[in-house]
Amino acid sequence: MNVSAKTSTPSTVDALAVQSGAVGLLVVYGSLLAAIVLSPTFGWTTSALSDLGAVDAQRMWIFNGGLILGGFLLAIFVRGIVAQTTHRTKQLGAIVLGTAYVLSIFVGVFPHPTPLHNPVALTQFALIPIGLSIYAIGSLSQGVSTMGLAATVLALSAFAGVGWLVTVVSGGSQGIALPELVVVASLDIWTLGMLFQRVKR
């Protein structure tokens, strides 16, 4: 009986983590889509994603609530990846990416234009390409693999998104929604890949 209990516990925890990740992605993108549809002022080339959850935005709770709940659930999923990963470099990359999800929670807790919003959001944008790069290096150090190559492409995509964001802001525009989406989607696509990898086990 004790042996059975011990062997079933890891699979149960893994299943719960996978469910948290799947629901987390649905919450984040469902709330994002709902906030965009319901916003009378949002424009992909004229707004930031954070404008959807700004203090004076109508239905700000939809966007911010999605970030808080989704970030929490996705952080749980990545925590599961960290716990099951024995390769130190991959583990470090996952920790950095999990931290980026934790910061999503605080982006929702401190909406634009509160003082802590920009520092939290900028830190998150910095951590995403770094975490993907670290994970890619760790994965490829074990040999060429689908997730290693995918993480490499996603890291380059995230770096490109950050560069695009900096370029737009440097030009005096507030329309950073598209580059923001490129950065965060790079992380979420990695998460989706890790979800599929665990479901197929």
Solvent accessible surface area in square Angstrom, and as a share of the most:
residue,aa,sasa,rsa
1,M,202,0.90
2,N,115,0.59
3,V,112,0.64
4,S,69,0.45
5,A,58,0.45
6,K,150,0.64
7,T,93,0.54
8,S,54,0.35
9,T,76,0.44
10,P,79,0.50
11,S,70,0.45
12,T,74,0.43
13,V,81,0.46
14,D,24,0.12
15,A,46,0.35
16,L,104,0.52
17,A,7,0.06
18,V,23,0.13
19,Q,103,0.46
20,S,17,0.11
21,G,0,0.00
22,A,41,0.32
23,V,72,0.41
24,G,0,0.00
25,L,20,0.10
26,L,134,0.67
27,V,36,0.21
28,V,26,0.15
29,Y,73,0.28
30,G,40,0.39
31,S,17,0.11
32,L,19,0.09
33,L,117,0.58
34,A,37,0.29
35,A,7,0.05
36,I,36,0.18
37,V,107,0.62
38,L,77,0.38
39,S,30,0.20
40,P,99,0.62
41,T,116,0.67
42,F,33,0.14
43,G,20,0.20
44,W,89,0.31
45,T,102,0.59
46,T,95,0.55
47,S,9,0.06
48,A,13,0.10
49,L,16,0.08
50,S,15,0.09
51,D,53,0.27
52,L,8,0.04
53,G,1,0.01
54,A,8,0.06
55,V,77,0.44
56,D,128,0.67
57,A,27,0.21
58,Q,123,0.55
59,R,114,0.42
60,M,57,0.26
61,W,178,0.63
62,I,22,0.11
63,F,15,0.06
64,N,10,0.05
65,G,33,0.32
66,G,4,0.04
67,L,27,0.14
68,I,64,0.32
69,L,91,0.45
70,G,0,0.00
71,G,1,0.01
72,F,108,0.45
73,L,29,0.14
74,L,1,0.01
75,A,17,0.13
76,I,67,0.34
77,F,1,0.01
78,V,1,0.00
79,R,151,0.55
80,G,12,0.12
81,I,0,0.00
82,V,20,0.12
83,A,68,0.53
84,Q,69,0.31
85,T,17,0.10
86,T,127,0.74
87,H,48,0.21
88,R,187,0.68
89,T,46,0.27
90,K,37,0.16
91,Q,32,0.14
92,L,92,0.46
93,G,0,0.00
94,A,0,0.00
95,I,84,0.43
96,V,21,0.12
97,L,0,0.00
98,G,10,0.09
99,T,57,0.33
100,A,0,0.00
101,Y,7,0.03
102,V,58,0.33
103,L,28,0.14
104,S,10,0.07
105,I,32,0.16
106,F,83,0.34
107,V,11,0.06
108,G,5,0.05
109,V,71,0.41
110,F,61,0.25
111,P,15,0.09
112,H,62,0.28
113,P,92,0.58
114,T,44,0.25
115,P,122,0.77
116,L,91,0.45
117,H,6,0.03
118,N,87,0.45
119,P,70,0.44
120,V,21,0.12
121,A,11,0.09
122,L,105,0.52
123,T,64,0.37
124,Q,14,0.06
125,F,19,0.08
126,A,48,0.37
127,L,38,0.19
128,I,0,0.00
129,P,3,0.02
130,I,78,0.39
131,G,0,0.00
132,L,0,0.00
133,S,28,0.18
134,I,37,0.19
135,Y,6,0.02
136,A,5,0.04
137,I,110,0.56
138,G,0,0.00
139,S,6,0.04
140,L,61,0.30
141,S,79,0.51
142,Q,112,0.50
143,G,36,0.35
144,V,124,0.71
145,S,45,0.29
146,T,113,0.66
147,M,24,0.11
148,G,0,0.00
149,L,92,0.46
150,A,35,0.27
151,A,0,0.00
152,T,44,0.25
153,V,97,0.56
154,L,18,0.09
155,A,6,0.04
156,L,117,0.58
157,S,38,0.25
158,A,0,0.00
159,F,100,0.42
160,A,64,0.50
161,G,0,0.00
162,V,41,0.24
163,G,36,0.35
164,W,110,0.38
165,L,14,0.07
166,V,83,0.48
167,T,91,0.53
168,V,28,0.16
169,V,75,0.43
170,S,90,0.58
171,G,68,0.65
172,G,63,0.61
173,S,46,0.29
174,Q,133,0.59
175,G,9,0.09
176,I,26,0.13
177,A,0,0.00
178,L,63,0.32
179,P,2,0.01
180,E,8,0.04
181,L,43,0.22
182,V,47,0.27
183,V,0,0.00
184,V,32,0.19
185,A,24,0.18
186,S,2,0.01
187,L,3,0.01
188,D,13,0.07
189,I,96,0.49
190,W,1,0.00
191,T,0,0.00
192,L,79,0.39
193,G,21,0.20
194,M,3,0.01
195,L,10,0.05
196,F,120,0.50
197,Q,73,0.32
198,R,17,0.06
199,V,98,0.56
200,K,165,0.70
201,R,182,0.66
